[in-house]
Structures are given as structure tokens and as C-alpha cells.
Amino acid sequence: MLQANICRLRSEKDALEALLRPPSIPDLPTRKNDSDSDIDLEALSESDADILRSLNSDASLSADMASRVNKVTSDLGPAVDIFADGVHKINRYRMGGDGIASQVLSLCAEKLADRERAGRRKALGVEDDRSPGRDLNSVLRGLSKAER
């Protein structure tokens, strides 16, 4: 029973790893040489014969292109992950900056509102300074007048 579960888990792991691997482009089959070709070059026009010759001579080029494409696809996954991580970090930085900016703006607005209220009170002649020392002085003055 345990052995069957281990075999099943291994096969599922292998299947998952196969799905996660990037697809590979198979090498193209090599083309036949002109001598092996079924097409008679003399029956073709000169431009068509040149194209057929270039296709037959570029078999190694197609294998080279397939290996290059496979390399690019294998390097593309990590590059996309790094890019997505960078975008995420920039988004977090922007959100943090927005939070700090909103706090600073809130404090500035509060200070401006306080200054505006103080300016209005001063313009209307309303005293805003009600410190205990000042209140005590007025109380003592009132008491000294009452004794006379």
C-alpha cells in the first residue's frame, strides 16, 4: 500500500515537472541534397532553382535557429518573473508614498485651518489665549477691586 502511494506520488511529481518545463522546439529534419531531391533543377526557372538550393543548404541554419529559440524560451521565464517582481515593488513603493503624502497633506491642511481660525479671531478681537495665569490675574484684579 505504501509502495503504491509512493509510486503514484512520484508519477504525479514527474507529470507536474513536465508541465512546468518550457516547451522545446524540435529540430527540423535535415533536407535532402540536390542529388537526392525528387525535383529536377533543370525544369525550374533560375530563381526557383536558387531558392531550392538555398533551402537545401540551410539545414544546419534551421537547427541553429531551433536551438536559439529553445534558449530564448528557457531564459524568458525567469526574466518575466524578475519583471513582475519589479513591477510589484514599484507598486508597493508608490502605495507607501501615497500614504505618506496623504498624511503630510492632512497635517498641512490642519495647520492651515488652525492659522486661519487664529487670524479670524485676531481680526475680530476675540482673545484666544485663556491661560491659567491670565485668568488668575483677572480674578485677583476683581478681588482687589471688591475689597476697596
C-alpha positions in Angstrom: 0.0 0.0 0.0 2.7 2.5 1.0 4.8 1.5 -2.0 1.8 2.1 -4.3 1.3 5.5 -2.8 5.0 6.4 -3.3 4.9 5.3 -6.9 1.7 7.3 -7.5 3.2 10.4 -5.9 6.4 10.1 -8.0 4.5 9.8 -11.2 2.4 12.8 -10.3 5.5 14.8 -9.4 7.1 13.8 -12.8 3.9 14.8 -14.6 3.9 18.2 -12.8 7.5 18.9 -13.5 6.9 18.0 -17.2 4.1 20.6 -17.3 6.3 23.3 -15.7 9.2 22.8 -18.1 9.2 25.3 -21.1 8.3 23.7 -24.4 11.1 22.8 -26.6 11.1 23.3 -30.4 12.1 20.1 -32.1 14.9 20.2 -34.6 13.7 20.2 -38.1 14.5 17.2 -40.2 17.5 17.7 -42.5 16.8 18.3 -46.1 18.0 16.2 -49.0 20.9 17.3 -51.1 20.3 18.4 -54.7 21.3 15.0 -55.9 18.8 13.3 -53.6 16.0 15.6 -54.4 13.0 14.5 -56.4 12.8 17.9 -58.1 14.7 18.3 -61.4 16.5 21.6 -61.1 16.7 22.0 -64.9 12.9 22.0 -65.1 12.8 25.0 -62.7 13.4 28.6 -63.5 16.8 30.0 -62.4 15.3 31.9 -59.4 13.3 28.9 -58.3 16.4 26.7 -58.6 18.4 29.2 -56.5 15.7 29.1 -53.8 15.7 25.3 -53.8 19.5 25.2 -53.5 19.4 27.7 -50.6 16.8 25.7 -48.8 18.8 22.5 -49.1 22.0 24.2 -47.9 20.3 25.8 -44.9 19.5 22.6 -43.0 22.2 23.5 -40.3 20.8 27.0 -40.1 17.3 25.7 -39.2 18.8 23.5 -36.4 20.8 26.5 -35.2 17.6 28.6 -35.1 15.7 25.9 -33.2 18.4 25.8 -30.6 18.4 29.6 -30.3 14.6 29.7 -29.9 14.8 27.0 -27.2 17.4 29.0 -25.3 15.3 32.2 -25.5 12.2 30.4 -24.2 14.2 28.8 -21.3 15.6 32.3 -20.4 12.2 34.0 -20.8 10.5 32.5 -17.7 13.0 33.9 -15.1 13.1 37.3 -16.9 9.3 37.6 -16.7 9.4 36.7 -13.0 12.0 39.4 -12.4 10.0 41.9 -14.3 6.8 41.0 -12.4 8.7 41.3 -9.1 10.0 44.8 -10.1 6.5 45.9 -11.0 5.2 44.7 -7.7 8.0 46.5 -5.8 7.3 49.7 -7.7 3.6 49.4 -6.9 4.3 48.9 -3.2 6.7 51.9 -3.2 4.0 54.0 -4.9 1.4 53.0 -2.3 3.7 53.8 0.6 4.5 57.2 -1.0 0.8 57.9 -1.4 0.2 57.1 2.2 2.9 59.4 3.5 1.8 62.1 1.1 -1.8 62.0 2.3 -0.6 62.2 5.9 1.6 65.2 5.2 -1.3 66.9 3.3 -3.6 66.2 6.2 -1.2 67.8 8.7 -0.7 70.8 6.4 -4.4 71.3 6.0 -4.9 71.1 9.7 -2.2 73.7 10.4 -3.6 76.0 7.7 -7.1 75.7 9.3 -5.6 76.5 12.7 -3.9 79.6 11.3 -7.0 80.7 9.5 -9.1 80.4 12.7 -6.4 82.3 14.7 -6.3 85.0 12.1 -10.1 85.4 12.2 -10.2 85.5 16.0 -7.4 88.1 16.0 -9.2 90.2 13.3 -12.5 90.1 15.3 -10.6 91.0 18.5 -11.5 87.7 20.3 -8.8 86.7 22.7 -7.9 83.1 22.3 -5.3 83.0 25.0 -7.0 81.7 28.1 -4.0 80.5 30.0 -4.4 79.9 33.8 -2.0 82.7 34.7 -4.0 85.2 32.7 -7.3 84.0 34.3 -5.7 84.2 37.7 -4.6 87.8 37.2 -8.1 88.8 36.2 -9.6 87.0 39.2 -7.1 88.8 41.5 -7.8 92.1 40.0 -11.5 91.6 40.5 -10.9 90.6 44.1 -8.8 93.7 44.8 -11.5 96.0 43.5 -14.1 94.2 45.6 -12.1 95.0 48.8 -11.9 98.7 48.2 
